[in-house]
Amino acid sequence: MRVVLQKVNRAQVTIDGTVVGKIGRGYMLLVGFAPEDGDKQLDYLVHKIVNLRVFEDESGKMNKGLKDVDGAILSISQFTLYADTRHGNRPGFTDAAKPEIAAPLYERFNRKLAATGVHVETGRFGADMQVDLENDGPTTIIYEK
């Protein structure tokens, strides 16, 4: 499982001209799955993401977490995180989980995030999505489990 976390002031995802997910301050996540991923990986990354401390405290030090700032999450499925670019100029995606595996993992991941008490918005698995965001920092963290 791979997650690219971007700390944002705002983010939204649009499909066919309709906004389907929108947050203010928080994290925009790009989430990709491998065929062997399961609840162990989901639980580990949910814990790491929800408890990450990258928001500034009164001293300007990254010392506050998502819940401390009433932040939210915008979660976007992104199989291209598993692109293999070692050969040629066209990426391969054989390391990414097939949709019948990845879609249920994506849904479970988002439910587990929401179960922590964090507000979660999502894109739509497999859709052609346009993502608009305003970075905070920028701060980008890459997780792989």
C-alpha positions as CSV (number, residue, x, y, z in Angstrom):
1,M,0.0,0.0,0.0
2,R,1.3,3.4,-0.9
3,V,0.0,6.8,0.3
4,V,1.1,10.2,-0.7
5,L,-0.1,12.7,2.0
6,Q,-0.2,16.4,1.1
7,K,-0.9,18.9,3.9
8,V,-3.5,21.3,2.5
9,N,-5.4,24.5,3.3
10,R,-8.1,23.3,1.0
11,A,-8.7,20.5,-1.6
12,Q,-11.5,19.2,-3.8
13,V,-12.2,16.5,-6.3
14,T,-14.5,17.0,-9.3
15,I,-16.0,14.4,-11.6
16,D,-17.7,15.5,-14.8
17,G,-17.9,19.1,-13.5
18,T,-19.5,18.1,-10.2
19,V,-17.6,18.5,-6.9
20,V,-17.8,15.1,-5.1
21,G,-15.4,15.7,-2.2
22,K,-14.2,18.9,-0.6
23,I,-12.3,19.8,2.5
24,G,-10.6,22.8,4.2
25,R,-7.5,22.3,6.3
26,G,-6.2,18.8,6.5
27,Y,-4.7,16.1,4.3
28,M,-5.2,15.2,0.7
29,L,-4.3,11.5,0.3
30,L,-3.4,9.7,-2.9
31,V,-3.9,6.0,-2.2
32,G,-2.7,3.0,-4.1
33,F,-2.9,-0.7,-3.4
34,A,-0.9,-3.8,-4.1
35,P,-2.5,-7.3,-4.5
36,E,-1.2,-8.5,-1.2
37,D,-2.6,-5.6,0.9
38,G,-5.1,-6.2,3.6
39,D,-6.2,-5.0,7.0
40,K,-2.7,-5.1,8.5
41,Q,-1.5,-2.5,6.1
42,L,-4.8,-0.5,6.3
43,D,-4.7,-0.4,10.1
44,Y,-1.0,0.6,10.2
45,L,-1.4,3.5,7.8
46,V,-4.7,4.7,9.3
47,H,-2.9,5.0,12.7
48,K,0.2,6.7,11.2
49,I,-1.9,9.2,9.2
50,V,-4.3,10.2,11.9
51,N,-1.5,10.6,14.5
52,L,0.9,12.4,12.2
53,R,2.0,15.7,13.7
54,V,2.8,18.2,11.0
55,F,0.6,21.2,11.9
56,E,2.4,24.1,13.6
57,D,1.9,24.9,17.3
58,E,2.1,28.4,18.8
59,S,5.9,28.3,18.5
60,G,5.7,27.4,14.8
61,K,7.0,23.9,15.4
62,M,5.3,20.9,13.7
63,N,3.7,19.5,16.8
64,K,0.0,19.3,16.2
65,G,-2.0,16.5,14.6
66,L,-5.1,16.4,12.4
67,K,-7.5,16.2,15.3
68,D,-5.8,19.1,17.1
69,V,-6.6,21.4,14.3
70,D,-10.1,20.0,13.4
71,G,-8.7,18.9,10.1
72,A,-10.3,16.6,7.5
73,I,-9.1,14.1,4.9
74,L,-9.8,14.0,1.2
75,S,-8.9,10.5,0.0
76,I,-8.3,9.8,-3.7
77,S,-7.7,6.3,-5.2
78,Q,-4.6,6.4,-7.4
79,F,-3.3,3.1,-8.9
80,T,-0.6,5.0,-10.7
81,L,1.4,5.1,-7.5
82,Y,2.5,1.6,-8.5
83,A,3.9,2.7,-11.9
84,D,6.9,0.8,-13.0
85,T,9.1,3.2,-15.0
86,R,12.3,1.1,-15.1
87,H,12.0,0.1,-18.7
88,G,11.0,2.2,-21.7
89,N,9.0,5.4,-21.6
90,R,5.6,4.0,-20.9
91,P,4.8,3.1,-17.3
92,G,3.6,-0.4,-16.4
93,F,1.1,-1.0,-13.7
94,T,1.4,-4.8,-13.1
95,D,2.3,-4.1,-9.4
96,A,-1.0,-2.4,-8.7
97,A,-3.9,-4.4,-7.3
98,K,-6.7,-5.1,-9.8
99,P,-9.9,-3.1,-9.3
100,E,-11.8,-6.0,-7.8
101,I,-9.2,-6.1,-5.0
102,A,-8.3,-2.4,-4.8
103,A,-11.9,-1.0,-4.7
104,P,-12.9,-2.9,-1.5
105,L,-9.6,-2.0,0.1
106,Y,-10.1,1.7,-0.7
107,E,-13.6,1.6,0.8
108,R,-12.4,-0.2,4.0
109,F,-9.5,2.3,4.3
110,N,-11.8,5.2,4.2
111,R,-14.2,3.7,6.7
112,K,-11.3,3.0,9.1
113,L,-10.1,6.6,8.7
114,A,-13.7,7.9,9.5
115,A,-14.0,5.5,12.5
116,T,-11.2,7.5,14.2
117,G,-13.5,10.5,14.3
118,V,-11.9,12.4,11.4
119,H,-14.1,13.8,8.7
120,V,-13.3,12.0,5.4
121,E,-14.3,13.0,1.9
122,T,-13.5,10.9,-1.1
123,G,-13.2,10.8,-4.8
124,R,-14.8,7.9,-6.8
125,F,-12.8,4.7,-7.4
126,G,-11.9,4.3,-11.1
127,A,-13.4,7.7,-12.2
128,D,-11.6,10.4,-14.2
129,M,-11.1,12.9,-11.4
130,Q,-9.8,16.5,-11.4
131,V,-8.1,17.4,-8.1
132,D,-7.6,21.0,-7.0
133,L,-5.7,21.8,-3.9
134,E,-3.8,24.6,-2.1
135,N,-0.7,23.2,-0.4
136,D,0.1,24.1,3.1
137,G,3.9,24.3,3.3
138,P,4.2,22.4,1.1
139,T,4.4,19.4,3.2
140,T,4.3,16.0,1.5
141,I,4.8,12.7,3.2
142,I,5.1,9.3,1.4
143,Y,4.0,6.1,3.2
144,E,4.6,2.6,2.0
145,K,3.6,-0.5,3.9
